Amino acid sequence: MSIHNKAALALAAFMLAASGVSAAAPAAKESKAAQASTERPAYKKEVSLRILGTSDLHTNFVNYDYYQDKESNSLGLAKTGVLIEQARAENANTLLFDNGDLIQGTPLGSYTANVDKLEDGEKHPAYAALEALDFDGTTLGNHEFNYGLDYLDEVMDDAEFPVLNANVYDAETNKNRFTPYEIIDKEVVDGRGKKTTVQVGVIGVVAPQILKWDRAHLEGKVYAEDAVKTVEKFLPVMEEEGADIIVALSHSGMGDATYEVGEEDITYQLSQLDGIDAIITGHNHAQFPGAYSDLPNVDQEQGTINGTPVVMPGKFGSHLGVIDLKLAPHGQDWKVVEEKAALRAIDKTTNEVSEEVVEAVKEAHEATIEYVRQPVAETTAPINSYFSLVKDDPSVQIVNNAQTWYVEQKVAGTANADLPILSAAAPFKAGTRGDSSYYTDIKTGTVAIKNVADLYVFDNTVFALKMTGADVKEWLEMSAGQFKQINPAATGEQPLINTDFRTYNFDVIDGVEYEIDVTQPAKYDGSGNTVNADTNRIKNLSFNGAPIDPTQEFLVATNNYRASGNFPGVRDAAEKIDYAYENRQAIIDYLLEQKTINPSADGNWSFAPITSGPNATFESSPTAKDLIPADSGITYIGAGTDGFAKYGIDLK
């Protein structure tokens, strides 16, 4: 087994966490390479074991952007497959794992789940793609649960590799709902050229918040335990069954150095556990090594956190994680004496792909293209999301219009028929997570299904929330965390956008009018905790031209993700109505009825004027400089960071 010098520190950290006290990270330990230089002579019985990883593919298998309906060499497992082949050629002692969020994310996933539905005995294209590259296993991401357990079971029953999850349990039997771990007898060749066997234990966990995000599918059927404590529980079991080394597949974000039982992002805590030799993580769609330098005990050069090698390989197949372990015989077991983790980025400049992957998903891929090209309406003006974070935007307006239209129909004749209907929607594609091309861009003319999928990228379902005017205000206060606080007296440039705040949490609520005062601090942090109780960013909130009545009741159309979350205002809703109907399909239905749309936004929100006119800036795509709306107060400044462009906005 790998011997880590962190057991006592980890135990103390978890005892503190269990008592409600935040646990500090352990001190950095001496690297195994340094240990090896003093503890062992070099000898040829050592084994070089390479562990490769992908994560958050989200049905991006072919190098194709279904939303733009064109080839794209910036994504796709077929591109990653080239890196996989190269990495295997360098070291034949290789294992390959995927970290989940496989079956949802592009129109291909939706088409397979809802249009040409997967049948018994039919292999899901996600698993066909992985098998084409001889993956050794995968784990379940949170989006694997989007279509319900019956569908997930159908997807999994034809897999030819282990599909793992250890922290989701059957609600009736209290037993693991899925296979928690696997021990793989891996035949390897040591430095002498002699074959030997290493037993590699692999365990997978998912964020417990799946019970909120997909409550309609999961409630009463399964429950989820804390991911860290689950791994702790299974580690000695796996060791007892002969695991020489243990790899954790953590479909959880990185998190931070403090720990709370049941939290979403816990990979940092997994790196502290004695017995974990390597971690493939994801969920955040970021890259490690690369990000998270602000965390303690992070070695970017070695790719380790708390001495444990970790990879987070981006999203959509953009990177391959490569973990190299040097193993030395240790009695009847193996000991990790050196480790290093790194990422390899796909080559975006060529059309080179893994033809095995392309062939494996060819039928589903071509059928998806045919499906998304079906027209649903005409638009009299272009629709894009380049400025959706700084002004009321057509890409959000259309979603809100469709959700209002849908709920109006569903509410007719019910006890809630007389309640005013509002609608909340966010800009999903707004250059998030360092991707300057990640925007909606629909040209004037025909709107096809692919464009609707571009407007609404998630497979969410429609909810209506019954709440008061006071709840609506708190919801908007939470959404206003999208912006940094602006100092009206400052003369230099001030970035306006809080890039740590996810754009899908910037809800615009239509049907009311309001201003956002960015000279005030945010009332809530990104998790919905009150940080400035006395602040009020939302100004002049009105309904039908009059100040909103805090006690008046409304129905607010939204989605299952928001309805099940912890947003202020949302969490106080008196009633949550689940229509079990996809938001995307509601938009398609709306467009089919309208036939022709004018995508203009109604301007129901704006920034509260700042008389001093501070120099506020933000970043968007360079493409947007030629699409700045007239009289918007937006100006192009020049090149920004990481492929973005910098813009100014007049807040007077």
Secondary structure, DSSP 8 states (H G I E B T S, - for coil): ----TTHHHHHHHHHHHHTT-----------HHHHHHHH----TT-EEEEEEEE---TT--SSEETTTTEE-TT--HHHHHHHHHHHHHH-SSEEEEE-S--S-SSHHHHIIIIIS---TT---HHHHHHHHTT--EEE--GGGGTT-HHHHHHHHTT-SS-EE-SSEEETTT-SBSSB-EEEEEEEEE-TTS-EEEEEEEEEEEE-TTHHHHTHHHHTTTEEE--HHHHHHHHHHHHHHTT-SEEEEEEES----S---TT-S--HHHHTTSTT--EEEE-SS--EETTS-TTSTTEETTTTEETTEEEEEE-STT-EEEEEEEEEEEETTEEEEEEEEEEEEE--TTS----HHHHHHTHHHHHHHHHHHT-EEEEESS-EE-TTTTTS--HHHHHHHHHHHHHHHHHHTTSTTTTS-EEEEE--S-BSGGG-TT-B-EE-SEEEEHHHHHHH--S--EEEEEEEEHHHHHHHHHHHGGGB----TT--SEEE-B-TTS-GGG--EEETSEEEE-TTS--SB-TTS-BS-TT---EEEEEETTEE--TT-EEEEEEEHHHHTS--TTGGG-SEEEEEEEEHHHHHHHHHHHHSEE-------EEE---TT--EEEEEE-GGGGG---TTS-EEEEEE-STT-EEEEE---
